[in-house]
């Protein structure tokens, strides 16, 4: 889901109001800094350091540390916007085994990327395994909430399916070097799922933009 919204996330952050980080008074010790304000909720730099440090989101090719940090922050802003709505419903609790499976996949990816142990990665990020579990659990809860909220309103028509079959499906088949398309009747259910997913992603983007327009979001400059 995050991949579908990546371009929008970056554009949204670029257009969000920004403010300089507050200058600490002489003699004070800075324990943390505010990275963003979303309504009445705060996102702290310490959380961003943990999220970037553990590789919560996969890195894009050639992405700088600053760009990666900003993309993680954009993702957290969206999560907070959605969480504000989730709190009104009483919450969603992902199954523990599903969260653990997602955590294991994240750990395997980051270990492969960095050539370090999970413990070394967590130590450098100032995070714990409990932090990692909670980050993943939160993301999964919000993902389930969004899909459950918006999926019932997604409808597909025969015209939608035919248009996809004659357009994107045909282009994808040609790109794969297929000489001919399978009969429409043989792939109609597969196409229905693809079309539903595209429509759902578009609705998620529209809804997220609406939440952001209705909420004061302030991004602090570093």
N, C-alpha and C positions, 0 to 999 in steps of 0.2 A: 504493500500500500504506500509505503513511504516513497518507493521509486516512482510511482505514478504521479506523486505530487511534488517531486523534486524541483522541477522548474518553477512551479508556482511558489514553493516555499522560499526559494532564493529571491524571486521578484517581490514577494510580500515583505521579506525582511528589508530589502533595499528601500521600499517605500514607507516603512514604518517610522513613526516619529523617533528621533534619537535624542539623547541628552548626554552631556559629559558626565563621567563618573565623579561623584562627590569627592572633594579634596579633604582628606582627614585633617583634623586640627593638630597643631604641634603637640608632640608628647603622647599622642594616642597610638594604640596598637591596632592595626587593621586585622580583624579575624576573618573577615569574608567581605565580598563585594556583591552588589546586586547586578546581575547581568540583564534582567528584563523584569518588567511589571506587566502582568496580564490581569486586568481588572483589579481585584484585591489580592491576587496571588503573586508571589515573588519567585523568581528563578535565580539561584545563587551561582556565582562563579565556581564555588567548590563542587557543586553537582556537575557542572559542565566539565571540570577537570577529570572527574571520575568517569563520566560517560565517554569522553574522548579517550581517556587513558585505557579503558577496557575495550575500546573499539566497538561500542554499542551499535553504531552504524558502519557498514562496510565502507572503506575508503574508495573514492573514485580514482581512476587512473590519473596520475600527475597532480592530484589535489594537494595543495599546500596545507600546513598545519592551521593557518588562520582561516582558510576557506572551509576546512573540515570542521573547525570549532563553530564557525558561523552557521553551517548547515545543521549541526547538532542542536545549536540554540534554536534555529527555526523549527526544527522538529519538536523540541520541548515546548515552544510557544503553542504549536498546534495541539500537542497532547494536553496542555493545561486548558486550552479553550474547550476541548472535548470533555475533559475531566469535570469541568464546571457543569456540563450538562449531565454527565454520568452520575454525579453526586445527587442530582434531583431524583434519580430513579432508584436509589438504594444500592447500586453497585452490582458488579458482575465478578464472580470468583472463578478464574480459570482452574482447570484440574491440575493438581500439583505435578502429576507425572508428565503432563503436556508442557508445563513450564520448565521442568527439569530437562526434558528433551530439547527444548529451544535453547536453554542455557548451555547444554552440552555442545550443541551445534555452534553456538557463538564462540565458546571456548576453543573448539577444534579449529575454527576459522582463524581466530586471532593467533593461536599458537603456531599455526602453519605460516601465517603472514610474517610473524616477528621472530620465529625461531627461539622462543623463550617458553618457560613453564608458565602455567596459569598463575601460580603463586608469585612469580617474579613480576608478571604484568600487573596483578592486583596491587602488589606492594608499591610499584612505581606510580600507580594511579591514586594511591591513598584510599583504595577501596577494599571491601571485603567480599567474600562469596555471598554473604547475605545481601549486600548492596546489589550485586549482580543479579541475584534471584529476584529482588524487588523491582529492579529496572525492567527486567523481561516480563515479569508478572503484570506490571502496570501497563506496559505496551500491549500485551495480549488482551487484557481486560478492555482497554480502549478500542482495540481493533474489533473485538467481538461486539462491543456496544454499538459502534458505528454501523457495522454490517446488519445487526439485528434491527436497528432503528430505521435504516434506509432501504433495506432489501425488499420489504413488503410492497413498497411503492414502485418497484422496477417492473415494468411490463415489456414484453417483446411481442411483436406482431409477425405474421408470415412475411410481410413486406420487408421488415427489418432483417429477417433471416436471409431472404433472397438477395437483398442488396449486399449483405456481407459476403454471401457465397460468390456473387458475381464480381465483387470488388476486392476487399482485403484478402479474402480466402484464396481467390484466384492468383493474386499477386504473390502471396506467400508460397503457394504451390510452385509458381514459376521460378521464384527465387531459390527454391530447393531443387530445381531441375526436373520437376515432374512434367511429363509430356502431356498428361491429361488429368482432369479433376475426377475424383470419385463421384458417383452419382449423388445428387443432392439428398435423396432419401436416405442414403447410407450415413451421411454426416450431419443431418439436420439437428440432432440433439447436441452434438459437439458444438455446432455453430450457435445453437441457442445459449449454451453456457458461456461461450466467448462474447456474444452480444450482450448478455446480461451483465457480465463482468465489466465490459466497457461502459455500459450505461451506469452501473453502480459506481465505478470510479469517477465518472463525470459528475454524478450527484453528490458524492463525497466531497469533491473539490468545490462544487457550488455551495454546499452547506457549510463547509469550513470557511469559505470566503465570507459568507453571511455572518457567521459567529465572530469573525475578526472585525467586520464592519460594525458590529454591535457592541464591541468590547474595546476599552481603552488599552492599547498595547504600547508600551514604551521600551525601546531597546537602548541600553546605555552603551555609549562609545567606550571602547577600551583605552 
